[in-house]
Amino acid sequence: MKIDNHAEPPRSAYGWYLASASLWMAGMSLQGFLFTWMLVGILERSPAEVGLARSLAEFPPLLILFLGGLLGDRYNGRTYLACMHALIAVPPLLLAAVHGFDLLDFWWVAAFGLLMASIQALSDPALQSTLSRVSRLDTQRAVTVMTICTSLAGLAGFYLGGQLDDIGLGAVLIVQSLLFLAGLGAILRLPSLPLSHGPGSTPPTLSAGLRTAWRTPLIRDLVGFNFVSSLFNAGAYIVVVPFIVKTLYAGDAAFFATVLIVFTAGSIGSNVGLLASMPVLRPGRLFLLMQPTRAVILLVLYCEPPLWLFLTAIFAWGLNMGVASTLVRTTVQELAAPDCRSQILSILLVSFMVSAPVSASLLGMLIEWTDPLTALLPGVAVSILILLAGIYRSGLWHHRSGAVSGG
């Protein structure tokens, strides 16, 4: 029997998808907070050791991410995502037991980060490609609404992390596990999501997805620019900001959570603004214009501003990164062919994820040699270079979105 993968999804499908994606994001935002603060705030490891831990935890999942893209195009989406939700609920419970026996150390934290990042790598391509199959909205609006909802859920994750000193690490880890299990309940309410390429046809291969991405210039350019940008801009946020909070502003877990909330609030605000103006006619041009404005924000942070200006700059950074990352994601998802969409998105996700361990090592060593503020400067230079290369060496400046042009 031929399966109609182009049939309009039930109206409830997008709501349940948003619920599952939001609960997943709440758990993973809490994960990002816990992994960093256990190393910096609880174990008080050096910048170089924090960089090493991130590298150990995040390099191996990069290969797993390609596998996640391949599996996402080969199996029923609902069944696959349900398995991922059940699987990722286990590591927080294991670490809670380790903490309960007073065994928490550098290697346990690194192993915890590796497990969580690996399961996320298996899940994310399928989770993101499923969006196009459960929403009745155009791609730009569907992605942006999802980003707003998941970012709001991420705020809840950061807030919960900020209560760590009051309710204890063990309790926070148990709540993290429950978030993923609640997301499993939402996934099971989705309709069946059979193979995109239909029964009886040849399933997609990893090499086919890589070839498609390389032979599509706009996808290739966006992935490349996104990688370089993430390496020194998103990397600075992940690696440098915790040490600025700890050493320059004498912040505790609650203040670090506040900084993450302020950044995320900026990201949410930018996506609300994008949603109101969608469809965006020239997303590539707007992405490139985000680069010089980010350079200005980083320079403000470099000047070690007073606390109120520091938080204002963090909010502006969130605005900037929210616009840039959403435009990259929506444009790539629009351009990706349905039968290899998970694989294309896995390649995009690699450009995000590979930046974390690489920048952790590079910027961690730079902080050791100099100070946290100096590690912001590479992002300034890279932002200007991306702007120039995007205008003169790619088609991004003149690209028109298919949501507007009908192409």
C-alpha positions in Angstrom: 0.0 0.0 0.0 1.4 3.4 -1.0 1.7 5.8 1.9 0.7 9.4 1.2 3.4 11.5 2.9 2.0 14.7 1.4 -1.4 14.4 3.3 -2.2 17.3 5.5 -1.4 16.5 9.1 -4.0 16.5 11.9 -4.5 19.9 13.5 -3.4 18.5 16.9 -0.1 17.2 15.5 1.8 20.4 15.6 0.7 21.1 19.2 1.9 17.8 20.4 5.1 18.2 18.5 5.7 21.6 20.2 5.0 20.1 23.6 7.5 17.3 23.1 10.1 19.6 21.6 9.7 22.1 24.4 10.0 19.5 27.1 13.1 18.2 25.4 14.6 21.7 25.2 13.8 22.3 28.9 15.8 19.1 29.8 18.7 20.0 27.4 18.9 23.6 28.6 19.1 22.3 32.1 21.8 19.9 30.8 23.9 22.7 29.4 23.6 24.6 32.7 24.5 21.5 34.8 27.4 20.4 32.7 29.0 23.8 32.8 28.3 24.6 36.5 29.3 21.2 37.8 32.7 21.8 36.3 33.1 25.6 37.0 31.0 26.1 40.1 31.0 22.8 42.0 34.3 21.1 41.1 36.0 24.4 40.4 38.1 23.1 37.5 40.4 25.4 35.5 39.5 26.8 32.1 41.8 24.3 30.4 40.1 21.4 32.2 36.7 22.7 31.4 37.7 22.9 27.7 39.0 19.3 27.9 35.8 18.0 29.5 33.7 19.7 26.7 35.9 18.2 24.1 35.7 14.7 25.6 31.9 15.0 25.9 31.1 16.6 22.5 33.6 15.3 19.9 32.4 11.7 19.7 28.7 12.7 19.2 29.6 14.5 16.0 29.9 11.2 14.1 26.8 10.0 15.9 24.9 13.0 14.5 25.4 11.7 10.9 24.0 8.4 12.1 21.1 10.2 13.6 20.4 11.9 10.3 20.5 8.6 8.5 18.3 6.7 11.0 15.8 9.6 11.0 15.3 9.1 7.2 15.0 5.3 7.6 12.5 4.7 10.5 9.0 5.8 11.5 9.5 9.2 13.1 7.1 8.8 16.0 8.6 5.4 17.1 12.1 6.6 16.7 11.6 9.8 18.7 9.8 7.9 21.5 12.8 5.6 21.9 15.1 8.6 22.1 13.0 10.3 24.9 13.0 7.1 26.9 16.7 6.6 26.4 17.8 10.1 27.4 15.9 10.0 30.7 18.4 7.4 32.0 21.7 9.3 32.4 20.4 11.9 34.8 19.2 9.2 37.1 22.6 7.5 37.0 24.4 10.7 37.8 22.0 11.4 40.7 23.0 8.0 42.1 26.7 8.8 41.7 26.2 12.1 43.5 24.2 10.4 46.2 27.2 8.1 46.9 29.5 11.2 47.0 31.5 10.0 44.0 31.0 13.0 41.7 34.3 14.0 40.0 35.6 15.3 36.7 35.4 12.0 34.8 31.8 11.3 35.9 30.7 14.7 34.7 32.5 14.2 31.4 30.9 10.8 30.9 27.5 12.3 31.7 28.0 15.0 29.1 29.1 12.4 26.6 26.0 10.2 27.1 23.6 13.1 26.9 25.3 14.7 23.8 25.3 11.3 22.1 21.6 10.7 22.6 20.8 14.2 21.5 22.9 13.7 18.4 20.9 10.6 17.6 17.6 12.4 18.1 18.0 16.0 16.8 18.0 15.4 13.0 14.7 13.4 13.2 13.2 15.8 15.7 13.9 18.8 13.5 12.9 17.2 10.2 9.6 16.0 11.7 8.6 19.6 11.9 7.9 19.8 8.2 5.6 16.8 8.5 3.4 17.8 11.4 2.8 21.6 10.7 0.4 23.2 8.4 2.4 26.5 8.5 5.1 27.5 6.0 8.6 26.5 7.0 9.7 30.0 8.2 6.8 30.4 10.5 6.8 26.7 11.7 10.4 26.9 12.6 10.1 30.3 14.3 7.1 29.3 16.4 8.9 26.2 17.5 12.0 28.2 18.4 9.9 30.6 20.5 8.2 27.7 22.4 11.3 25.8 23.0 13.3 28.9 24.1 10.6 29.6 26.6 10.9 26.1 27.9 14.7 26.6 28.0 14.1 29.5 30.4 12.4 27.1 32.7 15.3 24.8 32.5 17.8 27.6 33.4 15.6 28.7 36.2 15.5 25.2 37.7 19.3 25.1 37.4 19.5 28.3 39.3 17.8 26.6 42.3 20.6 24.0 42.5 22.1 25.5 45.7 18.7 25.4 47.4 17.2 22.0 46.4 20.4 20.1 45.6 22.0 18.5 42.6 20.3 15.1 43.0 16.8 16.6 43.0 17.5 18.7 39.9 18.8 15.7 38.0 15.6 13.7 38.9 13.5 16.5 37.6 15.5 16.6 34.4 14.8 12.9 33.8 11.1 13.5 34.4 11.0 16.3 31.8 12.2 13.8 29.1 9.7 11.2 30.2 6.9 13.8 30.0 8.1 14.6 26.4 7.7 10.9 25.6 4.0 11.2 26.5 3.6 14.0 24.0 5.5 12.1 21.3 3.1 9.2 21.6 0.2 11.5 20.7 1.7 12.3 17.3 0.3 10.5 14.2 2.3 7.7 12.7 5.2 9.2 10.7 6.2 6.6 8.1 9.3 6.8 5.9 9.5 10.0 3.8 10.7 8.1 0.7 7.8 5.6 0.8 7.8 1.8 1.0 9.6 -0.2 -1.6 11.9 2.6 -2.7 15.7 2.7 -2.0 16.3 4.2 1.4 18.6 7.2 1.5 22.3 6.8 2.1 24.7 9.0 4.1 26.8 9.7 1.0 23.7 10.9 -0.9 22.9 13.4 1.8 26.5 14.7 1.9 26.5 15.1 -1.9 23.2 16.9 -1.9 24.4 19.4 0.7 27.7 20.0 -1.2 26.1 20.5 -4.6 23.6 23.0 -3.3 25.7 26.2 -3.0 23.3 28.1 -0.6 23.2 25.1 1.8 27.0 24.7 1.6 27.7 28.3 2.2 25.2 28.6 5.1 26.6 25.5 6.8 30.1 26.8 6.4 29.4 30.3 7.7 27.4 28.9 10.5 30.3 26.7 11.6 32.8 29.5 11.6 30.4 31.8 13.4 29.6 29.2 16.0 33.2 28.5 16.6 34.1 31.9 17.9 30.7 33.5 18.7 28.5 30.8 20.1 31.7 29.2 21.5 32.4 32.5 23.3 28.9 32.3 24.9 29.4 28.7 25.9 33.0 28.8 27.2 33.9 32.4 28.0 30.7 33.7 29.7 30.8 31.3 32.6 34.3 32.5 33.5 33.3 36.1 33.1 30.5 35.5 35.5 32.6 33.6 38.0 35.8 35.7 37.9 34.8 39.2 36.9 31.4 39.5 38.5 31.9 37.0 41.4 28.6 35.3 40.4 27.1 32.1 41.9 24.8 29.5 40.3 21.8 31.8 40.6 23.6 34.7 38.8 24.8 32.4 36.1 21.3 31.2 35.6 20.1 34.8 35.4 22.7 35.5 32.6 21.4 32.5 30.6 17.8 33.6 31.1 18.6 37.1 29.9 20.3 35.8 26.8 17.5 33.4 26.1 14.9 36.2 26.6 16.7 38.1 23.9 16.6 35.2 21.6 12.9 34.7 22.2 12.3 38.5 21.6 14.1 38.3 18.3 12.0 35.3 17.1 8.8 37.0 18.1 9.9 40.0 15.9 10.8 37.7 13.1 7.5 35.9 13.3 5.6 39.2 13.0 7.6 40.1 9.8 7.5 36.7 8.1 7.9 35.5 5.5 11.3 37.2 5.2 12.1 38.0 1.6 16.0 37.9 1.9 17.0 35.7 4.9 20.6 35.4 3.7 21.0 39.2 3.6 19.6 39.6 7.1 21.8 36.8 8.4 24.9 38.6 7.1 23.8 41.9 8.6 23.7 40.2 12.0 27.5 39.8 11.8 28.8 43.4 12.3 26.2 44.1 15.0 27.4 41.1 16.9 31.0 42.4 16.7 29.8 45.6 18.4 28.2 43.6 21.2 31.3 41.6 21.8 33.4 44.8 22.0 31.0 46.2 24.6 31.5 43.0 26.7 35.3 43.2 26.2 35.3 46.6 27.9 34.2 45.0 31.2 31.1 47.1 31.5 29.1 47.7 34.8 26.6 45.0 35.7 23.6 46.7 34.1 25.4 47.2 30.8 26.8 43.7 30.9 23.3 42.2 31.2 22.0 44.6 28.5 24.8 43.4 26.1 24.0 39.8 26.9 20.3 40.5 26.0 21.4 42.1 22.8 23.6 39.1 22.0 20.6 36.9 22.5 18.6 39.0 20.1 21.4 38.8 17.5 22.0 35.0 17.8 18.3 34.3 17.8 17.8 36.0 14.5 20.9 34.5 12.9 20.3 30.9 14.0 16.7 30.9 13.0 17.4 32.3 9.6 20.1 29.6 9.0 17.7 26.9 10.1 14.7 28.0 8.1 16.7 28.6 5.0 18.4 25.2 5.1 15.1 23.4 5.9 13.4 25.2 2.9 16.1 24.2 0.6 16.5 20.5 1.7 14.8 17.8 -0.3 12.2 15.8 1.8 13.8 12.4 1.2 17.1 13.5 2.7 16.0 16.3 5.0 17.1 14.6 8.2 20.6 14.1 6.8 20.8 17.7 5.6 19.8 18.9 9.0 22.3 16.6 10.7 25.0 18.3 8.6 23.8 21.7 9.8 23.7 20.4 13.4 27.3 19.2 13.0 28.2 22.8 12.1 26.7 23.9 15.5 28.0 21.0 17.6 31.5 20.7 16.3 32.1 24.3 17.3 31.5 23.6 21.0 34.4 21.1 21.6 36.8 22.9 19.3 36.1 26.4 20.7 36.2 24.9 24.2 39.7 23.8 23.7 40.9 26.9 21.8 39.1 29.5 23.9 39.9 27.6 27.1 43.6 27.7 26.4 43.3 31.4 25.4 41.7 32.2 28.7 44.5 30.3 30.5 47.1 32.4 28.7 45.4 35.7 28.9 41.9 36.3 30.5 38.2 35.7 29.7 37.7 39.1 28.0 40.5 38.6 25.5 38.8 35.4 24.3 35.9 37.5 23.0 38.1 39.2 20.4 38.4 36.4 17.8 34.6 36.6 17.4 34.8 40.2 16.4 37.2 39.5 13.6 35.3 36.4 12.4 32.0 38.3 12.3 33.5 40.9 9.9 35.1 38.2 7.7 31.8 36.4 7.4 30.0 39.6 6.3 32.6 40.2 3.6 32.7 36.6 2.4 29.0 36.4 2.4 28.6 39.5 0.2 31.4 38.8 -2.3 31.8 35.0 -2.3 28.3 33.6 -2.0 24.8 34.0 -3.2 23.4 34.7 0.2 23.1 38.4 -0.2 20.7 38.1 -3.2 18.9 34.9 -2.2 15.1 35.1 -2.2 13.1 32.8 0.1 10.8 30.3 -1.6 8.1 31.2 0.9 7.9 34.6 -0.7 8.9 34.1 -4.3 7.0 30.9 -4.7 10.2 29.2 -5.9 
